[in-house]
Amino acid sequence: MYVRERASSNLGLLPAGADARTAFRALTTGTAMHRAARLSPDERRLTFLRTEPSGQIMAVLPLDGDEPIMEIAVVGEANDVAWSPVDDRVAIAGSNDGITLGIRIFRPGSAEQRDYLMGLVGADLDWAPNGQILYQRSGNQRFAMLDPATGHDSLLIQPGEQGWVFRPRVSPDGRNLAFLWNRDGELGLWVSLLGDTATRRLAPGDLRPLRWSRDGRRLWAAERPVGDNRERLVEVIYPEGTRRVRDTLPPGFELSDMTRDGRRLIVIRRERQSDAWLIELP
């Protein structure tokens, strides 16, 4: 006899401050893994990655309405997605072969696709207001900026820095970059001026940036304190660094994105199914 357990996750919409167990509105259903959800610039659509036994699929879903999910591409392997702020393209940190990561750009509703920097890209990326893509270099110790128009890229955080950098989020005015930095074993939310090598720690802790406010004065981040399996939504004021907890989710829920006014959250609800099997041996 053995127990078979299957993990899945689905996306949903949740008003900030509401009880997730009653106010959660499911956006996807099924037994696949849905993750890496990001809102479009107009906050009317959601792109995400869906993992099934046949592979990973990048898809787009209207946030409000009855339109079906649009499957954009089978992506082999992917880690993060980001919308262009200047047109309708979507970028992923992904691969064709399931091994070598690069930046792949798609346009929903068309066959347009372009690949860049295969083998040089890490797991995370974001699209800056100037149309360039800020991405994590392979090795996860520095960020770089790609210009899709020319294919040229340049380093932002120079080699030699200690630790690992994750979850880049560019401010709406394109001046600041927020990211999670595990620097010398100490986690913190850091901000760097784009075009400058100067960085400063905004707040300590395992704070994964989600989104800047429209005016660039607030930064929302997801935090999971040590020893606690409940994720929290934290608001950090820039540049002062003062912080407050805005919401605490129940176990099994994870923050993926949110609207810029801070009122609606895109969350992942993790689910597990199990059953017992009896095998009769001859």
Buried (B, 14 or more C-beta within 10 A) or exposed (E): EEEEEEEBBBBBBBBBEEEBEEEBEEBBEEEBBBBBBBBBBEBEBBBBBBBEEEEBBBBBBBBEEEEEBBEBBEBBBBBBBBBBBEEBBBBBBBBBEEEBBBBBBBBBEEEEEEEBBBEBBBBBBBBBBEBBBBBBBBEBBBBBBBBBEEEEBEEBBEEEBEBBBBBBBBBBEBBBBBBBBBBEEEBBBBBBEBEEEEBEEBBEBBBBBBBBBEEBEBBBBBBBEEEEEEBBBBBBBBEEBEBEEBBBBEEBBBBBBBBBEBEBBBBBBBEEEEEEEEEEEE
